[in-house]
Amino acid sequence: MKKLILGLAVTATTLAFAQQTPSSNPVTFGVKGGMNVSSLSKDSGLDDQKSKIGFNAGVFANIPVASSFSVQPEVIYSQYGNKSNFTALGTKYSASTKLDYIAVPVMFQYNALPNLYLEAGPEFGFMVSAKNKLKNESNGDSSTSDNYKDNFNTFNFGIGIGAGYYFTENLGLTARYVAGLTDIAKNRPSGSDAVRNNVF
């Protein structure tokens, strides 16, 4: 519950600035940015898993298709990953995994009120970087891996749901949760659980 509340609070800092084109049913373009609270699905090989804070930033176009409905495609640079603890050969370690994606959400939005909308839709992600910071909890030594994205499947697919509110025509706030549906682990051992992204 703490992760859910924190995720919604942090992601709600996302800002959108739009410039309308002159027409009776205008398409809006804008930029947006905010913070992610992300996690990976439970791995039985880890002692404990925690959420990781990252950021997102990108551009969008909002395309009205009816009086109360619109489609909003976006292109966003987004940081996923998690933090975890595990024990190896009697030594405790903590790890911070950072997975960077170019995400392409396509949100279908319903204007429940003039300034309030609900949204849902698919998100297509393409991994561009994967790094892991490892810390030995016994002596404090730490190291950061090189980019090891070849260990992961490049493509990620998820479903997003959320809501947003526009304070003015050019300034708004959004909260969104994206549940990953694809296994991001490549060459996963047979019988092991799939690893999926989840992000607020």
Secondary structure, 3 states (H helix, E strand, C coil): CHHHHHHHHHHCCEEEEEEECCCCCCCEEEEEEEEEEEEECCCCCCCEEECEEEEEEEEEEEEECCCCEEEEEEEEEEEEEEEEEEEECCEEEEEEEEEEEEEEEEEEEEECCCCEEEEEEEEEEEEEEEEEEEEECCCCCEEECCCCHHHECCEEEEEEEEEEEEEECCEEEEEEEEEECCCCECCCCCCCCCCCEEEC
